Amino acid sequence: MAIHANPYAVNTALKSSTESKSSADISRPIFDYSLEALRGLAALLVVFEHSIGNGPTPDPSYHISGFWQYAPPGHLSVMVFFMLSGYVIGLANSKPITTNSGRKLYLKKRIVRLYPLYLLTLAATFSVAVMYHTPAGAGTIIGCLLFLQGLVVKVPAYNNPIWSLGYEILYYVLFLVVSARRWAPGWVAVAFLAFGLILSQLAIQPIILVSYAYGAVFWFLGQFLSRMPKSTNPLQFGTMLAFLLLMLSFQRMNLMFSALHSLQLDVTEAQAPSWFDRAIVFSDFSLLLYCVPLLLCFTNRTMPGRRWMELAAFATPGLYFLSYIYSGKIQQTQLFNTVIISAVFYLLAIAAYLLRHHSTLLGEAIIQKLTPLGHISYGIYIIHFPLFFLFHQVKTFSGTATSFLVRLLLYLVLVIFLGWALERRLQPWLKEKLM
């Protein structure tokens, strides 16, 4: 399953000190390393989802089995990234963008941040396709250059994760309308929820529009949260640590997903055979139980009911496990094997949450260690999938647990190195030339 990574570095912005910089809030960025750490973990989970989840691994002759099976929360990561994107854009552009100069500057910044590295990714993607003797046609290449993958042309098989970039581009443009009209982002999110439900129930084509609408709910909720007041309390690093551990278990042990799925409001495989046409479904709104209190915690913002939302997030996997026991699924060895590691992470998350006032230093240290990954998250996201297929071509030294671990470690090192080269070396040079 492909997942999403946000194409931004996580920086917040001060309000503009002069009106001459257009109506956009353009000013010196403030580094927010807590959000950067969250992005770093999410990017790493994207890579793990594709390398140890269901499907091929970096070792073409080895597959994980037994209680070592673990499905990293890739799809949860995409929802977190969408909300982070809306949050950062909303915070950096808190004043309405109403002038042409403001719109041009806003779009230029988005394009310079996203497009040059994206072009390199497409070149790598289509080169790998040639190596696998499945070259892309001119239509697919042009469609991808215009971010129309999934909507007009197929998502490239050798870089599935770029399906989400088309969503981001659409939301960037929609934000200009919402900003200029001064629409409340909370109501915009509600409107997209209603719009998606109508499209879904009437089966209006193309059905992928439902997915775009549901993704917009998460994105504009992120903008909505950027308007919430800051807490007067200091950052709660112990709670942050608990949320990071919970992230490793929530997707697999999300009881509310099953509850929403039972309402039969999801776009089905019969309606959309391609996963990319139903990448985000109605049941994914169950992930808001985690995403909203997570973002409030990491941004140190508050809103009515925040404490209850935290408790609901931490209770949900526990209720799932109780239902697992009650239904007898725990006795099905193969099925139970797939939940063991998630359950361990959940127990660690509960322990960290209960001891949050005593784990401040540990939480802060882990946040700081994850921060460098956040710096290079976009580079990691756009390059890891083509590299995986190159890596998978190497057949020597494979077929054992040892070879799998060595190859996985080497793959991760290469992904991180390339992400660093793209983001910390090439991107600053490109920004200087293009901005």
Buried (B, 14 or more C-beta within 10 A) or exposed (E): BBBBBBBBBBBBBBEBEEEEBBBBBBBEEEEBBBBBBBBBBBBBBBBBBBBBBEEBBBBBEBEBEEBEBBBBBBBBBBBBBBBBBBBBBBBBBBBBBBBEEBBEBBBEBBBBBBBBBBEBBBEBBBEBBEBEEEEBEEEBBEBBEEBBBBBBBBBBBBBBBBBBBBBBBBBBEBBBEBBBEEBBBBEBBBBBBEBBBEBBEEEEEBBBBBBBBBBBBBBBBBBBBBBBEEBEEEBBBBBBBBBBBBBBBBBBBBBBBEEBBEEEBBBEEEBBEEBBBBBBBBBBBBBBBBBBBBBBBBBBBBBEEBEEBBEBBBEBBBBBBEEBEEEEEEEEEEEBBBBEBBBBBBBBBBEBBEBBEEBBEBBBEBBBEBBBBBBBBBBBBBBBBBBBBBBBEEEEEBEEEEBBEBBBEEBBEBBBEBBBBBBEEBBEEBEEEEE
